[in-house]
Amino acid sequence: IYTLSLHDALPISMPQSPAEMANYYIINACNQLHDDDCVLREGEKFLAKYPASSSTSLVNMFMNNCINHKHEVEDGKKEAAAEIARLPANERANPCKTAQIYNGKHQLEEAKRDYLACDARGGIPYAKPGTMAVILARIALDTRDAALMHQQMARLEREDPQTYRQLAFWDKLVVDE
């Protein structure tokens, strides 16, 4: 009968070098910034340079998620247009309605444009105070729009202080560069 010893439990992979760790953290930062092209570019470099890294599976996961996201964005262009075309004419002209469709189909610039137009018209009917600020702040987060983020977080603090306290960290995730 064979029993495991502590020797058998030694790690299989070697510790990462500082350079390898730095390269991984670049990819992780790109991922945190939702920069698909950066993740794919830096991920390819990482995999070529460190094919036996213990981080290879994470880098592959980040890259696969980015590829899937790029497909969702590309497919969403046609899907959003088709869904909006199926709306009754009065709803096609309603930016509050079209913004939701664009957002759901990963068309963030169009969603931002229409949510801003919706907000200018008074926002989503029957929404509680702060709702439009949260929606626009989330769009700002996804599009890395620091000015819009700061504006909407200040608005949220006035309109719904409790929700603001829960989401205040968003303001630090989008920086002016």
Phi, psi and omega per residue, in radians:
I1 nan 2.316 3.137
Y2 -1.728 2.295 3.071
T3 -2.045 2.570 3.135
L4 -1.349 2.487 3.048
S5 -2.028 3.024 3.078
L6 -1.059 -0.572 3.114
H7 -1.037 -0.670 -3.137
D8 -1.210 -0.334 -3.083
A9 -1.630 0.151 3.125
L10 -1.123 2.582 -3.127
P11 -1.065 2.539 -3.134
I12 -1.386 -0.671 -3.074
S13 -1.620 2.694 3.106
M14 -1.387 2.693 3.074
P15 -1.069 2.626 -3.134
Q16 -1.344 2.501 3.055
S17 -1.332 2.796 3.081
P18 -0.987 -0.682 -3.140
A19 -1.132 -0.731 3.119
E20 -1.114 -0.768 3.122
M21 -1.091 -0.736 3.140
A22 -1.088 -0.758 3.110
N23 -1.108 -0.692 3.088
Y24 -1.094 -0.768 -3.115
Y25 -1.161 -0.481 3.030
I26 -1.111 -0.792 3.123
I27 -1.106 -0.751 3.132
N28 -1.082 -0.716 3.103
A29 -1.108 -0.760 3.087
C30 -1.019 -0.716 3.127
N31 -1.133 -0.767 3.114
Q32 -1.073 -0.564 3.134
L33 -1.473 0.018 -3.115
H34 1.009 0.670 3.131
D35 -1.779 1.552 -3.060
D36 -1.006 -0.781 -3.103
D37 -1.090 -0.689 3.109
C38 -1.125 -0.779 3.128
V39 -1.044 -0.791 -3.102
L40 -1.172 -0.755 -3.129
R41 -1.128 -0.911 -3.103
E42 -1.241 -0.554 3.095
G43 -1.130 -0.737 3.089
E44 -1.050 -0.781 3.112
K45 -1.062 -0.776 -3.119
F46 -1.071 -0.851 -3.095
L47 -1.113 -0.601 3.106
A48 -1.229 -0.673 -3.075
K49 -1.440 -0.581 -3.060
Y50 -2.255 1.088 -3.058
P51 -1.136 -0.392 -3.116
A52 -1.781 0.244 -3.089
S53 -1.135 2.594 3.040
S54 -1.229 -0.218 3.122
S55 -1.630 -0.003 -3.083
T56 -0.979 -0.762 -3.099
S57 -1.155 -0.642 3.090
L58 -1.170 -0.749 3.129
V59 -1.091 -0.766 3.093
N60 -1.053 -0.720 3.128
M61 -1.097 -0.819 3.107
F62 -0.996 -0.797 -3.105
M63 -1.132 -0.766 3.118
N64 -1.099 -0.697 3.090
N65 -1.085 -0.689 3.129
C66 -1.172 -0.718 3.096
I67 -1.087 -0.776 3.104
N68 -1.074 -0.737 3.130
H69 -1.102 -0.745 3.113
K70 -1.063 -0.688 3.084
H71 -1.141 -0.733 3.117
E72 -1.060 -0.730 3.131
V73 -1.128 -0.824 -3.117
E74 -1.125 -0.821 3.118
D75 -1.135 -0.581 -3.117
G76 -1.123 -0.459 3.119
K77 -1.033 -0.907 -3.130
K78 -1.206 -0.742 -3.110
E79 -1.102 -0.721 3.120
A80 -1.125 -0.795 3.134
A81 -1.053 -0.744 -3.140
A82 -1.168 -0.733 -3.129
E83 -1.157 -0.716 3.110
I84 -1.169 -0.670 3.121
A85 -1.093 -0.512 3.141
R86 -1.379 -0.215 -3.134
L87 -1.233 2.662 2.979
P88 -1.069 2.684 -3.042
A89 -0.937 -0.739 -3.109
N90 -1.142 -0.566 3.117
E91 -1.379 -0.536 3.070
R92 -1.092 -0.521 -3.141
A93 -1.562 0.017 -3.099
N94 -1.698 1.879 -3.103
P95 -1.127 -0.415 3.082
C96 -1.141 -0.620 3.131
K97 -1.357 -0.827 -3.082
T98 -1.195 -0.562 3.122
A99 -1.048 -0.722 3.141
Q100 -1.115 -0.681 3.131
I101 -1.177 -0.854 3.123
Y102 -1.014 -0.761 -3.131
N103 -1.093 -0.768 3.131
G104 -1.149 -0.374 -3.140
K105 -1.813 0.281 3.041
H106 1.148 0.504 3.084
Q107 -1.782 1.330 -2.902
L108 -1.213 -0.657 3.124
E109 -1.134 -0.726 3.100
E110 -1.172 -0.696 3.103
A111 -1.087 -0.766 3.137
K112 -1.080 -0.813 3.124
R113 -0.986 -0.821 -3.071
D114 -1.329 -0.590 3.051
Y115 -1.139 -0.656 3.080
L116 -1.128 -0.714 3.086
A117 -1.151 -0.689 3.091
C118 -1.067 -0.801 3.140
D119 -1.081 -0.692 3.122
A120 -1.106 -0.457 3.106
R121 -1.533 0.032 -3.141
G122 1.943 -0.023 3.069
G123 1.515 -3.028 -3.125
I124 -1.242 2.224 -3.128
P125 -0.985 2.404 3.062
Y126 1.202 0.169 3.103
A127 -1.365 2.524 -3.131
K128 -1.276 2.762 3.105
P129 -0.967 2.405 -3.139
G130 1.707 -0.317 -3.089
T131 -1.057 -0.842 -3.129
M132 -1.160 -0.598 3.097
A133 -1.109 -0.714 3.113
V134 -1.150 -0.795 -3.136
I135 -1.051 -0.839 -3.113
L136 -1.204 -0.591 3.080
A137 -1.160 -0.681 3.107
R138 -1.140 -0.713 3.075
I139 -1.101 -0.718 3.100
A140 -1.070 -0.692 3.105
L141 -1.101 -0.818 -3.098
D142 -1.218 -0.485 -3.132
T143 -1.799 0.046 3.139
R144 0.978 0.784 -3.137
D145 -1.721 1.641 -3.041
A146 -1.112 -0.732 -3.110
A147 -1.088 -0.810 3.123
L148 -1.124 -0.690 3.130
M149 -1.051 -0.876 -3.115
H150 -1.063 -0.736 -3.136
Q151 -1.091 -0.820 -3.063
Q152 -1.294 -0.551 3.088
M153 -1.216 -0.659 3.063
A154 -1.113 -0.707 3.100
R155 -1.119 -0.786 -3.140
L156 -1.074 -0.669 3.125
E157 -1.059 -0.643 3.108
R158 -1.305 -0.763 -2.994
E159 -1.449 -0.582 -3.078
D160 -2.629 1.385 -3.067
P161 -0.996 -0.609 -3.128
Q162 -1.129 -0.827 3.113
T163 -1.149 -0.656 3.098
Y164 -0.991 -0.799 -3.129
R165 -1.060 -0.583 3.126
Q166 -1.282 -0.541 -3.023
L167 -1.949 0.087 -3.062
A168 -0.973 -0.510 -3.136
F169 -1.119 -0.388 3.107
W170 -0.973 -0.664 -3.084
D171 -1.044 -0.482 -3.139
K172 -1.491 -0.215 -3.114
L173 -1.463 -0.288 3.132
V174 -2.117 2.069 -3.070
V175 -2.078 2.668 3.026
D176 -1.275 2.333 3.105
E177 -2.272 nan nan
